[in-house]
Every structure is written in structure tokens, then in C-alpha cells.
């Protein structure tokens, strides 16, 4: 089922006069590495601009993250959702691997990307959204003993998103020109908003940050049937709309998308109020 702008608008948490940084959601982030610090910067930037009360960054790129976003907290503490894995290598995780395990063993909902995907495949649980592209999904399935060719996934991404969600027991957001979202025994959604210019390095890190923020602001409702799929699809809509606003028909880079996220949110909310 296609997920549209008016659907995504309903998933945006609007603060009130009594809101504080905790009621607006606290997102714990374990992303980035010495090899890929930019992934952490992009994800944190996107999450902050989507609308979340606080971000706790616990990854390996603290200095560049704080240089870009000094309001980020770099000490452990309470969180309402996790974003893990962007910009990390599953083959050399070290301490990050332990932090991934802690997040996946917690009761909080989790967005798992890139280097955390194999950890989810080997120890899946409900309350987790994975954000693979075609090759990453093939690797996830291979880790569970299912061999599938990347070309087969590319030929029928919607079907494979559904199959993987039911097989792994997690919500799958499968990235591509059309983004496919599937929740185990739940809704199957698709989003086709982003312009082709969105196919650029780091765009997936931005999407993960947007989704992490939405998950943190709706953590209390994360166990409701279909909620994770709706949040994932809404993140894809915001991401694609921000990319369209940034592009205006021309080339963009990932940071351009992150910086236009507030414009995308305002556009969605404006359409609802009109």
C-alpha cells in the first residue's frame, strides 16, 4: 500500500506548552567509526532536525559529532529509542559490538543500520526496524542460512521485504528507488517520493537518523500493531521530501537532505492544517 504525505504528517509529534526534552523523546545513538565518522554526523544531524528532545551519542565519532551539533549529550543515560550501526563495519566492531548487543537486549525500540544488521539477523526481536539496501539484505539472510542473489531482491524488492520481515521477525525498510516497508504479520507499505538525485553517499545515514527521531518520539506506542511500519514509511516520506526540496531538480549531497528536513516537516504539517 502506498504511504503518502498526509499519512506521514499524522506520525509527526508536535510539542505542546508542557513538553520538555524528555517527553519529546531521547534518542541513543551508536553510529560512526574512525573510518566512517561522517555517517554519525549525518545521522545525528538528521535526527536533531526531525524533532527530538535530546540525542545521546555513544559512538566512535564524538569529536566531529559535537563539532557539528554541540547540543548532543555524549554521556550514557536514559533513552527512549536507539539508532545503531550506521558507518560501522560488522567485521571490526570492538566496543561498538557490545553496545549494539546492549541496545538489542534492552526494552527500547531500535533502528539498526549497516554494521548492526548482522547482529539483528543473528538475534532478532520485535521492536526492531532494519534499514538495509539490497546487498545488505542479502547478507542478512545469508547470516541466517538463506542464500539469495542480490539481483533477485532487486527484481522483486517488495516481496523480499515481506519475506524477510516474516523470516527474521523484525520490521524491514528496504531502501531503493521505491522504499518498501514490511512488518511481520503487519502492514506492507511503499514510498516513492525521493528524486533520483537522492542516490548519493550518506543519504541512508540521513534516513536512519530521521527514523530514529520518529521512533524516539513515539516510543510509548512502538508496540502497537503496525506502528513501526508506519513510522518507517513516514521517515521515508520525510527523507524523500527533504531531498526534493534540497534538489530542486539538481544534484545534492547527503548533508543537503538533512538540512532540509525541517522544511519537509513544515510542509507536511502545513498541508494538514490547510
Buried (B, 14 or more C-beta within 10 A) or exposed (E): EEBEBEBBBEBBBEEEEEEEEEBBBBBBBBBBBEEBBBBBBBBBBBBBBBBBBBBBBBBBBBEBBBEBBEEBBBEEEEBBBBBBBBBBEBEEBEEBBEBBBBBBEBEBBBBBBBBBBBBBBEEBBEBBBBBBBBEBBBBBBEBEEBEBEBEEBBEEBBBBBBBBBBBBBBBBBBBBEBBBBBBBEBBBBBBBBBBEBBEBEBBBBBBBBBBBBBBBBBBEBBEEEEBBBBBBBBBBBBBBBBBBBBBEEEEBBBBBBBBBBBBBBEBBEEEEEE
